[in-house]
Structures are given as structure tokens and as C-alpha cells.
């Protein structure tokens, strides 16, 4: 009986989850394709660089105030 009740609750909650609209977040939302990049072995004195793609997927201006590297 307990299993049937749990199954009914799961079915009902699943049915109602599609009725409510997804809540959109307002404001800036940062999207970064890659969070890390490994240059592998690099000879000392060699200059290397890599470009990280960062985009604002939000509805307001995204302000990046500080960036740190490791």
C-alpha cells in the first residue's frame, strides 16, 4: 500500500511539473565554455596564451570586476 501511495505521488507531481512555467532568472548570467586549459609541457621562456570564451546569457549587463589566474 505504501509503494502505491508513493507511486501516485510521483505521478501527480510529474504531471503538474509541466504545467508551471519555468522561472526565468533576471539579471546577468555568465557562461564560460571551458573553465581550465592545460598547456602541457612548455619550455622555459616560451610565451603561451589561450583565449577563454565568456558570454553574457542574461538579460542585463554583465560586469567583470576581477580576474585571477593560477
Secondary structure, DSSP 8 states (H G I E B T S, - for coil): -HHHHHHHHHHHHHHHHTTS------S--EEES-S-----S--TT--------EEE-SSS----------
